[in-house]
């Protein structure tokens, strides 16, 4: 929509049942610990009729607070990994409360190279779609990230029929 062209946002439509769709968004917000920025973010979710938003670099520092309460009052549930004693990072998955979602794990410390949150959404024919939001810590070598992500993927793939992994992988590709 007009006015949101400057944002790098990934959208994906998922078929839920014969007559319904679910719109999933992935976005590195570079912190939504500012009331105006959070309100703008929630307005974008509303403008685009987003059902699920996978968000990296939330900068949340607690499970519950003013910002998570504002998200919940706007019609979303939130499942997130937050940094308690460190600034930056964090992942969150916001989802409309009417969706058939089971919250999975969320961690900023289980792996040294990345943070994650995931949820499991029941879709067509009771199939389980695991949606995972990743934030790779850029100070950790890519090889370590690759190894840890491979291990993580092996551990979660048995929990679902379909795996959708999105986020900020902090990988740059030089094109000459």
Secondary structure, 3 states (H helix, E strand, C coil): CCCCCCCCCEEEEEEEECCEEEEEEEEECCCCCCHHHHHHHHHHHHHCCCCEEEEECCCCCCCCCHHHHHHHHCCEEEEEECCCCCCCCCEEEEEECCCCEEEEEEECCCCCCEEEEEEEEEEHHHEEEEEEEEEECCCCCHHHHHHHHHHHHHHHHHHCCEEEEEEECCCCCCCC
